[in-house]
């Protein structure tokens, strides 16, 4: 089966590493990831496996992203626009324009699905907040 997007495994590794370098220093995402990721090389390899599966149809990922994000408890829909903005910046810096655009489109679809699967945030009074 041909790849969904003609990126190489090496390009995937570069994008994943560059993305998480930025995430760790982001004031909104960094603290959330710091609560859950304690072994960055292992996490990055797992996520690179996710993308190799999604883009190259390799069977190198075993996990359930929706369940992981739901179980975290502090991942909210408001985080996904930030995540996607950083991801798009990294893609545009490390890939040719067409590949960056194709991968971005898939990432945005996945991000929408994940954000819709999260429990709504609640305010101090326990009232669910509308999604932005």
NUNUTI-177503 format. One line per field, with one value per residue (C-alpha): chain; x negated, z, y; residue in three letters. Coordinates in nm, 2 decimals. Layout:
BEGIN
pavex	c(A; ...);
c1	c(X; ...);
c3	c(Z; ...);
c2	c(Y; ...);
zagu	c(ALA; ...);
***
This chain:
BEGIN
pavex	c(A; A; A; A; A; A; A; A; A; A; A; A; A; A; A; A; A; A; A; A; A; A; A; A; A; A; A; A; A; A; A; A; A; A; A; A; A; A; A; A; A; A; A; A; A; A; A; A; A; A; A; A; A; A; A; A; A; A; A; A; A; A; A; A; A; A; A; A; A; A; A; A; A; A; A; A; A; A; A; A; A; A; A; A; A; A; A; A; A; A; A; A; A; A; A; A; A; A; A; A; A; A; A; A; A; A; A; A; A; A; A; A; A; A; A; A; A; A; A; A; A; A; A; A; A; A; A; A; A; A; A; A);
c1	c(0.00; -0.15; -0.19; 0.09; -0.16; -0.50; -0.71; -1.00; -1.04; -1.33; -1.11; -0.85; -1.12; -1.25; -0.90; -0.81; -1.14; -1.11; -0.74; -0.81; -1.10; -0.86; -0.58; -0.80; -0.86; -0.51; -0.34; 0.00; -0.11; -0.44; -0.29; -0.03; -0.28; -0.52; -0.25; -0.23; -0.56; -0.86; -1.06; -1.07; -1.27; -1.02; -0.72; -0.86; -0.93; -0.57; -0.43; -0.66; -0.51; -0.16; -0.25; -0.43; -0.11; 0.12; -0.11; -0.30; -0.05; -0.32; -0.19; -0.43; -0.19; 0.01; 0.22; 0.55; 0.49; 0.85; 0.84; 0.50; 0.62; 0.95; 0.77; 0.52; 0.79; 0.61; 0.62; 0.89; 1.03; 0.87; 0.53; 0.58; 0.56; 0.23; 0.11; 0.20; 0.05; -0.28; -0.26; -0.18; -0.48; -0.71; -0.57; -0.62; -0.98; -1.08; -0.89; -0.82; -0.50; -0.28; -0.38; -0.34; 0.01; 0.11; -0.02; 0.14; 0.48; 0.47; 0.34; 0.63; 0.88; 0.73; 0.71; 1.08; 1.18; 0.97; 1.10; 1.46; 1.40; 1.29; 1.52; 1.62; 1.43; 1.62; 1.59; 1.54; 1.91; 1.91; 2.09; 1.97; 1.81; 1.90; 1.64; 1.46);
c3	c(0.00; -0.09; 0.19; 0.26; 0.25; 0.09; 0.39; 0.51; 0.86; 0.91; 0.83; 1.08; 1.35; 1.28; 1.29; 1.62; 1.79; 1.68; 1.78; 2.13; 2.18; 2.13; 2.33; 2.64; 2.64; 2.56; 2.86; 2.79; 2.68; 2.85; 3.21; 3.08; 2.91; 3.21; 3.43; 3.20; 3.01; 3.22; 2.95; 2.64; 2.41; 2.47; 2.43; 2.10; 1.96; 2.05; 1.88; 1.58; 1.56; 1.56; 1.27; 1.08; 1.12; 1.01; 0.72; 0.60; 0.71; 0.92; 1.21; 1.45; 1.70; 1.97; 2.16; 2.20; 2.17; 2.26; 2.58; 2.68; 2.64; 2.83; 3.11; 3.16; 3.30; 3.23; 2.85; 2.72; 2.38; 2.43; 2.40; 2.05; 1.86; 2.03; 1.96; 1.59; 1.56; 1.68; 1.47; 1.16; 1.23; 1.26; 0.95; 0.74; 0.86; 0.81; 0.50; 0.15; 0.13; -0.03; 0.23; 0.51; 0.39; 0.35; 0.69; 0.85; 0.71; 0.86; 1.20; 1.20; 1.14; 1.42; 1.65; 1.60; 1.67; 1.99; 2.12; 2.06; 2.26; 2.57; 2.87; 2.88; 3.12; 3.42; 3.60; 3.97; 4.03; 3.84; 3.53; 3.20; 2.97; 2.60; 2.36; 2.18);
c2	c(0.00; 0.34; 0.60; 0.83; 1.12; 1.07; 1.16; 0.95; 0.80; 1.03; 1.34; 1.21; 1.18; 1.53; 1.68; 1.50; 1.60; 1.97; 1.98; 1.85; 2.08; 2.37; 2.21; 2.18; 2.55; 2.66; 2.82; 2.65; 2.31; 2.26; 2.22; 1.97; 1.75; 1.78; 1.62; 1.32; 1.27; 1.17; 1.00; 1.22; 0.99; 0.71; 0.94; 1.09; 0.74; 0.63; 0.94; 0.90; 0.54; 0.69; 0.92; 0.64; 0.44; 0.73; 0.85; 0.54; 0.27; 0.10; -0.10; 0.06; 0.21; 0.04; 0.28; 0.47; 0.85; 0.93; 0.72; 0.87; 1.23; 1.16; 0.98; 1.27; 1.48; 1.81; 1.80; 2.03; 2.13; 2.48; 2.31; 2.18; 2.51; 2.58; 2.23; 2.26; 2.61; 2.48; 2.17; 2.37; 2.59; 2.29; 2.13; 2.44; 2.47; 2.11; 1.99; 2.10; 2.30; 2.03; 1.77; 2.01; 2.10; 1.74; 1.64; 1.95; 1.86; 1.52; 1.66; 1.91; 1.63; 1.42; 1.72; 1.80; 1.44; 1.43; 1.77; 1.67; 1.35; 1.53; 1.60; 1.97; 2.19; 2.31; 2.65; 2.69; 2.64; 2.31; 2.45; 2.30; 2.56; 2.59; 2.48; 2.76);
zagu	c(UNK; UNK; UNK; UNK; UNK; UNK; UNK; UNK; UNK; UNK; UNK; UNK; UNK; UNK; UNK; UNK; UNK; UNK; UNK; UNK; UNK; UNK; UNK; UNK; UNK; UNK; UNK; UNK; UNK; UNK; UNK; UNK; UNK; UNK; UNK; UNK; UNK; UNK; UNK; UNK; UNK; UNK; UNK; UNK; UNK; UNK; UNK; UNK; UNK; UNK; UNK; UNK; UNK; UNK; UNK; UNK; UNK; UNK; UNK; UNK; UNK; UNK; UNK; UNK; UNK; UNK; UNK; UNK; UNK; UNK; UNK; UNK; UNK; UNK; UNK; UNK; UNK; UNK; UNK; UNK; UNK; UNK; UNK; UNK; UNK; UNK; UNK; UNK; UNK; UNK; UNK; UNK; UNK; UNK; UNK; UNK; UNK; UNK; UNK; UNK; UNK; UNK; UNK; UNK; UNK; UNK; UNK; UNK; UNK; UNK; UNK; UNK; UNK; UNK; UNK; UNK; UNK; UNK; UNK; UNK; UNK; UNK; UNK; UNK; UNK; UNK; UNK; UNK; UNK; UNK; UNK; UNK);
***
